[in-house]
Amino acid sequence: MMRFARVFSLVLVTAALAGCSSIGDMFSKDSNEVLPGTRISVLALERELRPSIETTDTRIVLPTPQDTTLWPGAGGFSHHAMHHMVISDVPRRSWTVGIGEGSGLRNHMFAEPIVANGHIYTMDADGRVTSFDVKTGKREWRADTAPRMERDNKFLGGAIAIEGDRIFATSGAAEVLAMSAADGKIIWRATTETPVRAAPAVNGGRVFVTTIENQVIAFAANDGAQLWTYAGASTPTILLGGSAPAVDGGVVVAALSTGELAALRVDNGSLLWSETVVAIRRTEAAASLPDIAARPVIDRGRVYAVGQSGLIVAIDLRTGNRLWEAPVAGIYQPWIAGDFLYTVTIDAEAVCIDARSGRILWVTQLRAWEDENDREDRVIWAGPVLASDRLILVNSLSEAISISPYSGEVMGTMDLPASATMAPVFANATMFLLDDDGDLTAYR
């Protein structure tokens, strides 16, 4: 369990592709550097996860790539359905900057970068928020979110989101706060009963957070007034980090450490439905935890959620009816693109699922262990993100790979300067990656 906790404590840290060379090899089928774990036929293996036989003729058609100038929170927009992003065929490093304190033995970065209005904002492991110019990487301001009495102490940081001219931050010091996006000045602070490590979700003038004790709280974005709270059941064992709620269509869906999905009305917090995403078939210590660490996704009236105990589900947003389920275990947000859902499992498998039926279309086995001979220390894979017809994943071995979203074929690999355990973010035809050392790199 200690090894499991150590590995999964890396979950909410982001990746960087540093260096001055092109990263075209990462996206090229002609790359000479081939990942040890290539695409295999899982039908030949004695395992549960395998493509559905009846889907062999399914044609994967993806939406056209679309650029955005805004990546306002963890997972992009509050519904977390970003579909198909844009990046050039051969992106090159534009700039690299240090954001502050990286991940260490006691503190970890949990915050994905956010992008808005020509600026990119980060939060380091000590809770300091920094604004950079998107084009140049020049630092504009830095502000400390920790209470003065806590600034000399190490605490588990939170994450950030933005709406309009305000940045909203969560805190391991049991606070939610609003800051001016122009200069970092604190506008208001609100306290919570327990720490909030997951990113907030902001939608329609409301800020939604989930505490480590499974309280879902809505605050008014203008003054921090608490609007309502929903209390889920607590659990003694959770994964380090947390899951940002998904918000769309007047509904907020929170994933809790008990394995519960709670759908709540955004205006008053009343429970519309709840569903449990827990599989009882897996027996490993890691899989025995019911926690849903992955962000849920809301897309066209459906909720997609994956639990790390071994189940991914599609649920009707309005009724709570389960539409399908598949035996997939994961700790990262699944990626929806049109009618197809992509995810990476805790067993290091990249998976494509038909989002209409739940049938598995292909499975690609990636490297699963740091020491493959002794099967020790799991490799953590983060992502995927779909950009310009490539699924991009990064890992705790300081590697990045691209995979074909149509076949699951590994297209290319690249070494990274540090471990990478959060997926990159995209805006302005740029890929932003943050490594464990606290270095942020922009590629165009």
KALINTA-V977758 format. One record per residue. N is the residue number from 1. RES is the residue in three letters. OMEGA is omega in whole degrees, 0 to 359 (* if undefined). Layout:
# KALINTA-V977758
n=N res=RES omega=OMEGA
n=N res=RES omega=OMEGA
This chain:
# KALINTA-V977758
n=1 res=MET omega=179
n=2 res=MET omega=177
n=3 res=ARG omega=178
n=4 res=PHE omega=181
n=5 res=ALA omega=180
n=6 res=ARG omega=181
n=7 res=VAL omega=185
n=8 res=PHE omega=174
n=9 res=SER omega=176
n=10 res=LEU omega=196
n=11 res=VAL omega=189
n=12 res=LEU omega=175
n=13 res=VAL omega=189
n=14 res=THR omega=188
n=15 res=ALA omega=174
n=16 res=ALA omega=173
n=17 res=LEU omega=187
n=18 res=ALA omega=181
n=19 res=GLY omega=186
n=20 res=CYS omega=184
n=21 res=SER omega=177
n=22 res=SER omega=173
n=23 res=ILE omega=179
n=24 res=GLY omega=180
n=25 res=ASP omega=181
n=26 res=MET omega=184
n=27 res=PHE omega=187
n=28 res=SER omega=175
n=29 res=LYS omega=182
n=30 res=ASP omega=181
n=31 res=SER omega=178
n=32 res=ASN omega=182
n=33 res=GLU omega=185
n=34 res=VAL omega=179
n=35 res=LEU omega=181
n=36 res=PRO omega=178
n=37 res=GLY omega=180
n=38 res=THR omega=182
n=39 res=ARG omega=180
n=40 res=ILE omega=175
n=41 res=SER omega=181
n=42 res=VAL omega=176
n=43 res=LEU omega=182
n=44 res=ALA omega=185
n=45 res=LEU omega=176
n=46 res=GLU omega=182
n=47 res=ARG omega=185
n=48 res=GLU omega=186
n=49 res=LEU omega=181
n=50 res=ARG omega=177
n=51 res=PRO omega=176
n=52 res=SER omega=184
n=53 res=ILE omega=185
n=54 res=GLU omega=182
n=55 res=THR omega=185
n=56 res=THR omega=181
n=57 res=ASP omega=180
n=58 res=THR omega=178
n=59 res=ARG omega=180
n=60 res=ILE omega=178
n=61 res=VAL omega=185
n=62 res=LEU omega=176
n=63 res=PRO omega=179
n=64 res=THR omega=177
n=65 res=PRO omega=180
n=66 res=GLN omega=178
n=67 res=ASP omega=176
n=68 res=THR omega=174
n=69 res=THR omega=189
n=70 res=LEU omega=169
n=71 res=TRP omega=196
n=72 res=PRO omega=181
n=73 res=GLY omega=177
n=74 res=ALA omega=183
n=75 res=GLY omega=180
n=76 res=GLY omega=178
n=77 res=PHE omega=189
n=78 res=SER omega=177
n=79 res=HIS omega=177
n=80 res=HIS omega=180
n=81 res=ALA omega=185
n=82 res=MET omega=173
n=83 res=HIS omega=191
n=84 res=HIS omega=183
n=85 res=MET omega=185
n=86 res=VAL omega=171
n=87 res=ILE omega=182
n=88 res=SER omega=180
n=89 res=ASP omega=180
n=90 res=VAL omega=180
n=91 res=PRO omega=179
n=92 res=ARG omega=180
n=93 res=ARG omega=178
n=94 res=SER omega=177
n=95 res=TRP omega=176
n=96 res=THR omega=178
n=97 res=VAL omega=173
n=98 res=GLY omega=183
n=99 res=ILE omega=183
n=100 res=GLY omega=184
n=101 res=GLU omega=176
n=102 res=GLY omega=181
n=103 res=SER omega=179
n=104 res=GLY omega=182
n=105 res=LEU omega=183
n=106 res=ARG omega=183
n=107 res=ASN omega=179
n=108 res=HIS omega=172
n=109 res=MET omega=178
n=110 res=PHE omega=192
n=111 res=ALA omega=168
n=112 res=GLU omega=172
n=113 res=PRO omega=174
n=114 res=ILE omega=186
n=115 res=VAL omega=177
n=116 res=ALA omega=170
n=117 res=ASN omega=177
n=118 res=GLY omega=180
n=119 res=HIS omega=172
n=120 res=ILE omega=185
n=121 res=TYR omega=181
n=122 res=THR omega=171
n=123 res=MET omega=182
n=124 res=ASP omega=185
n=125 res=ALA omega=178
n=126 res=ASP omega=177
n=127 res=GLY omega=179
n=128 res=ARG omega=180
n=129 res=VAL omega=182
n=130 res=THR omega=176
n=131 res=SER omega=177
n=132 res=PHE omega=172
n=133 res=ASP omega=184
n=134 res=VAL omega=185
n=135 res=LYS omega=188
n=136 res=THR omega=186
n=137 res=GLY omega=180
n=138 res=LYS omega=179
n=139 res=ARG omega=183
n=140 res=GLU omega=175
n=141 res=TRP omega=176
n=142 res=ARG omega=181
n=143 res=ALA omega=180
n=144 res=ASP omega=180
n=145 res=THR omega=183
n=146 res=ALA omega=173
n=147 res=PRO omega=184
n=148 res=ARG omega=182
n=149 res=MET omega=183
n=150 res=GLU omega=190
n=151 res=ARG omega=178
n=152 res=ASP omega=181
n=153 res=ASN omega=176
n=154 res=LYS omega=176
n=155 res=PHE omega=181
n=156 res=LEU omega=185
n=157 res=GLY omega=180
n=158 res=GLY omega=183
n=159 res=ALA omega=190
n=160 res=ILE omega=173
n=161 res=ALA omega=183
n=162 res=ILE omega=169
n=163 res=GLU omega=182
n=164 res=GLY omega=182
n=165 res=ASP omega=182
n=166 res=ARG omega=173
n=167 res=ILE omega=179
n=168 res=PHE omega=186
n=169 res=ALA omega=171
n=170 res=THR omega=189
n=171 res=SER omega=171
n=172 res=GLY omega=175
n=173 res=ALA omega=177
n=174 res=ALA omega=177
n=175 res=GLU omega=166
n=176 res=VAL omega=183
n=177 res=LEU omega=177
n=178 res=ALA omega=182
n=179 res=MET omega=173
n=180 res=SER omega=178
n=181 res=ALA omega=182
n=182 res=ALA omega=185
n=183 res=ASP omega=178
n=184 res=GLY omega=180
n=185 res=LYS omega=179
n=186 res=ILE omega=181
n=187 res=ILE omega=175
n=188 res=TRP omega=174
n=189 res=ARG omega=175
n=190 res=ALA omega=182
n=191 res=THR omega=174
n=192 res=THR omega=183
n=193 res=GLU omega=181
n=194 res=THR omega=183
n=195 res=PRO omega=175
n=196 res=VAL omega=181
n=197 res=ARG omega=180
n=198 res=ALA omega=179
n=199 res=ALA omega=172
n=200 res=PRO omega=170
n=201 res=ALA omega=184
n=202 res=VAL omega=182
n=203 res=ASN omega=174
n=204 res=GLY omega=178
n=205 res=GLY omega=177
n=206 res=ARG omega=178
n=207 res=VAL omega=183
n=208 res=PHE omega=180
n=209 res=VAL omega=175
n=210 res=THR omega=181
n=211 res=THR omega=179
n=212 res=ILE omega=177
n=213 res=GLU omega=174
n=214 res=ASN omega=168
n=215 res=GLN omega=173
n=216 res=VAL omega=186
n=217 res=ILE omega=175
n=218 res=ALA omega=177
n=219 res=PHE omega=172
n=220 res=ALA omega=184
n=221 res=ALA omega=185
n=222 res=ASN omega=185
n=223 res=ASP omega=178
n=224 res=GLY omega=179
n=225 res=ALA omega=178
n=226 res=GLN omega=184
n=227 res=LEU omega=177
n=228 res=TRP omega=178
n=229 res=THR omega=175
n=230 res=TYR omega=183
n=231 res=ALA omega=173
n=232 res=GLY omega=178
n=233 res=ALA omega=178
n=234 res=SER omega=178
n=235 res=THR omega=185
n=236 res=PRO omega=184
n=237 res=THR omega=180
n=238 res=ILE omega=173
n=239 res=LEU omega=179
n=240 res=LEU omega=182
n=241 res=GLY omega=180
n=242 res=GLY omega=186
n=243 res=SER omega=175
n=244 res=ALA omega=176
n=245 res=PRO omega=172
n=246 res=ALA omega=184
n=247 res=VAL omega=176
n=248 res=ASP omega=174
n=249 res=GLY omega=180
n=250 res=GLY omega=181
n=251 res=VAL omega=172
n=252 res=VAL omega=180
n=253 res=VAL omega=181
n=254 res=ALA omega=176
n=255 res=ALA omega=187
n=256 res=LEU omega=184
n=257 res=SER omega=176
n=258 res=THR omega=186
n=259 res=GLY omega=181
n=260 res=GLU omega=165
n=261 res=LEU omega=180
n=262 res=ALA omega=177
n=263 res=ALA omega=187
n=264 res=LEU omega=175
n=265 res=ARG omega=184
n=266 res=VAL omega=185
n=267 res=ASP omega=182
n=268 res=ASN omega=177
n=269 res=GLY omega=180
n=270 res=SER omega=184
n=271 res=LEU omega=175
n=272 res=LEU omega=176
n=273 res=TRP omega=173
n=274 res=SER omega=182
n=275 res=GLU omega=180
n=276 res=THR omega=180
n=277 res=VAL omega=184
n=278 res=VAL omega=173
n=279 res=ALA omega=183
n=280 res=ILE omega=183
n=281 res=ARG omega=184
n=282 res=ARG omega=186
n=283 res=THR omega=180
n=284 res=GLU omega=180
n=285 res=ALA omega=181
n=286 res=ALA omega=185
n=287 res=ALA omega=181
n=288 res=SER omega=177
n=289 res=LEU omega=182
n=290 res=PRO omega=189
n=291 res=ASP omega=168
n=292 res=ILE omega=181
n=293 res=ALA omega=182
n=294 res=ALA omega=176
n=295 res=ARG omega=172
n=296 res=PRO omega=181
n=297 res=VAL omega=175
n=298 res=ILE omega=180
n=299 res=ASP omega=176
n=300 res=ARG omega=175
n=301 res=GLY omega=177
n=302 res=ARG omega=174
n=303 res=VAL omega=176
n=304 res=TYR omega=181
n=305 res=ALA omega=178
n=306 res=VAL omega=176
n=307 res=GLY omega=183
n=308 res=GLN omega=176
n=309 res=SER omega=173
n=310 res=GLY omega=182
n=311 res=LEU omega=170
n=312 res=ILE omega=187
n=313 res=VAL omega=168
n=314 res=ALA omega=186
n=315 res=ILE omega=175
n=316 res=ASP omega=186
n=317 res=LEU omega=186
n=318 res=ARG omega=187
n=319 res=THR omega=185
n=320 res=GLY omega=179
n=321 res=ASN omega=177
n=322 res=ARG omega=184
n=323 res=LEU omega=174
n=324 res=TRP omega=175
n=325 res=GLU omega=178
n=326 res=ALA omega=185
n=327 res=PRO omega=183
n=328 res=VAL omega=179
n=329 res=ALA omega=181
n=330 res=GLY omega=178
n=331 res=ILE omega=179
n=332 res=TYR omega=180
n=333 res=GLN omega=172
n=334 res=PRO omega=183
n=335 res=TRP omega=179
n=336 res=ILE omega=177
n=337 res=ALA omega=184
n=338 res=GLY omega=181
n=339 res=ASP omega=185
n=340 res=PHE omega=185
n=341 res=LEU omega=181
n=342 res=TYR omega=178
n=343 res=THR omega=174
n=344 res=VAL omega=186
n=345 res=THR omega=177
n=346 res=ILE omega=174
n=347 res=ASP omega=177
n=348 res=ALA omega=175
n=349 res=GLU omega=170
n=350 res=ALA omega=190
n=351 res=VAL omega=171
n=352 res=CYS omega=183
n=353 res=ILE omega=172
n=354 res=ASP omega=186
n=355 res=ALA omega=179
n=356 res=ARG omega=187
n=357 res=SER omega=184
n=358 res=GLY omega=180
n=359 res=ARG omega=181
n=360 res=ILE omega=184
n=361 res=LEU omega=174
n=362 res=TRP omega=178
n=363 res=VAL omega=177
n=364 res=THR omega=179
n=365 res=GLN omega=176
n=366 res=LEU omega=178
n=367 res=ARG omega=188
n=368 res=ALA omega=186
n=369 res=TRP omega=173
n=370 res=GLU omega=174
n=371 res=ASP omega=186
n=372 res=GLU omega=179
n=373 res=ASN omega=182
n=374 res=ASP omega=180
n=375 res=ARG omega=180
n=376 res=GLU omega=177
n=377 res=ASP omega=180
n=378 res=ARG omega=172
n=379 res=VAL omega=178
n=380 res=ILE omega=178
n=381 res=TRP omega=181
n=382 res=ALA omega=181
n=383 res=GLY omega=359
n=384 res=PRO omega=170
n=385 res=VAL omega=180
n=386 res=LEU omega=179
n=387 res=ALA omega=176
n=388 res=SER omega=175
n=389 res=ASP omega=175
n=390 res=ARG omega=170
n=391 res=LEU omega=183
n=392 res=ILE omega=176
n=393 res=LEU omega=176
n=394 res=VAL omega=184
n=395 res=ASN omega=183
n=396 res=SER omega=175
n=397 res=LEU omega=181
n=398 res=SER omega=178
n=399 res=GLU omega=170
n=400 res=ALA omega=177
n=401 res=ILE omega=170
n=402 res=SER omega=184
n=403 res=ILE omega=175
n=404 res=SER omega=178
n=405 res=PRO omega=183
n=406 res=TYR omega=185
n=407 res=SER omega=186
n=408 res=GLY omega=180
n=409 res=GLU omega=174
n=410 res=VAL omega=186
n=411 res=MET omega=181
n=412 res=GLY omega=181
n=413 res=THR omega=175
n=414 res=MET omega=175
n=415 res=ASP omega=176
n=416 res=LEU omega=181
n=417 res=PRO omega=181
n=418 res=ALA omega=178
n=419 res=SER omega=186
n=420 res=ALA omega=185
n=421 res=THR omega=164
n=422 res=MET omega=183
n=423 res=ALA omega=176
n=424 res=PRO omega=174
n=425 res=VAL omega=187
n=426 res=PHE omega=172
n=427 res=ALA omega=178
n=428 res=ASN omega=181
n=429 res=ALA omega=182
n=430 res=THR omega=175
n=431 res=MET omega=180
n=432 res=PHE omega=181
n=433 res=LEU omega=182
n=434 res=LEU omega=183
n=435 res=ASP omega=184
n=436 res=ASP omega=178
n=437 res=ASP omega=179
n=438 res=GLY omega=177
n=439 res=ASP omega=179
n=440 res=LEU omega=181
n=441 res=THR omega=176
n=442 res=ALA omega=177
n=443 res=TYR omega=179
n=444 res=ARG omega=*
